[in-house]
Amino acid sequence: MKFVLRLFITAILVIIISYLMKGVTLDAGIETSFKVAIVLGLLNFFVKPILVLFTMPITFFTLGLFLLVINALIILLCSHFVKGFHVDSFFTAMIFSVVLSLSQSLVYKLTEDKK
């Protein structure tokens, strides 16, 4: 249930951010945003750890800032795989990634169960 809620939150955030940001286009609305959320989840689960492993020295040297580059690459890969989702540039993908990550953290924190 928690996975479905997070998927739904990510899809809604993708719609909102793409509406507010120039350089990010989302065609066909909610269906495409769910595809983006699913593909982002899969890329973050399978591809991102491999990229982080191979770029560990650069990430260590830049004190972790290279992870922003990796996140932007993940967004660009998602843009490549999902028809109807387009990101204009690498810099736009980096900003989209940061905004999405921060908004996800905030919304997840607000919606988590408190025991």
SULFEN-V580098 format. One record per backbone hydrogen bond with DSSP energy under -1.0 kcal/mol. NH is the residue of the N-H (numbers start at 1). CO is the residue of the C=O. E is the energy in kcal/mol with one decimal. If there is no record, write none. Layout:
nh = <NH NH>
co = <CO CO>
e = <E E>
//
This chain:
nh = <5 6 7 8 9 10 11 12 13 14 15 16 17 18 19 20 21 25 27 33 34 35 36 37 38 39 40 41 42 43 44 45 46 47 48 51 52 53 54 55 56 59 60 61 62 63 64 65 67 68 70 71 72 73 74 75 76 77 78 79 80 81 82 85 86 88 93 94 95 96 97 98 99 100 101 102 103 104 105 106 107 108 109 110 111>
co = <1 2 3 4 5 6 7 8 9 10 11 12 13 14 15 16 17 86 84 29 30 31 32 33 34 35 36 37 38 39 40 41 42 43 43 47 48 49 50 51 53 55 56 57 58 60 59 62 64 65 66 67 68 69 70 71 72 73 74 75 76 77 78 82 25 23 89 90 91 92 93 94 95 96 97 98 99 100 101 102 103 104 105 106 107>
e = <-2.2 -2.3 -2.3 -2.5 -2.5 -2.5 -2.3 -2.3 -2.6 -2.3 -1.8 -2.4 -2.9 -2.3 -1.7 -1.8 -2.4 -2.8 -3.4 -2.0 -2.1 -1.8 -2.6 -2.4 -2.5 -2.9 -2.8 -2.0 -2.4 -2.9 -2.7 -1.5 -2.7 -1.3 -2.4 -2.2 -2.9 -2.2 -2.3 -1.8 -1.0 -2.8 -2.7 -2.5 -2.2 -1.2 -3.2 -1.4 -1.5 -1.5 -1.8 -2.5 -2.1 -2.3 -2.1 -2.0 -2.4 -2.4 -2.3 -2.3 -1.6 -2.0 -2.5 -1.4 -2.5 -2.7 -2.0 -2.1 -2.3 -2.8 -2.4 -2.2 -2.7 -2.7 -2.5 -2.5 -2.5 -2.5 -2.3 -2.1 -2.6 -3.0 -1.9 -1.9 -1.8>
//
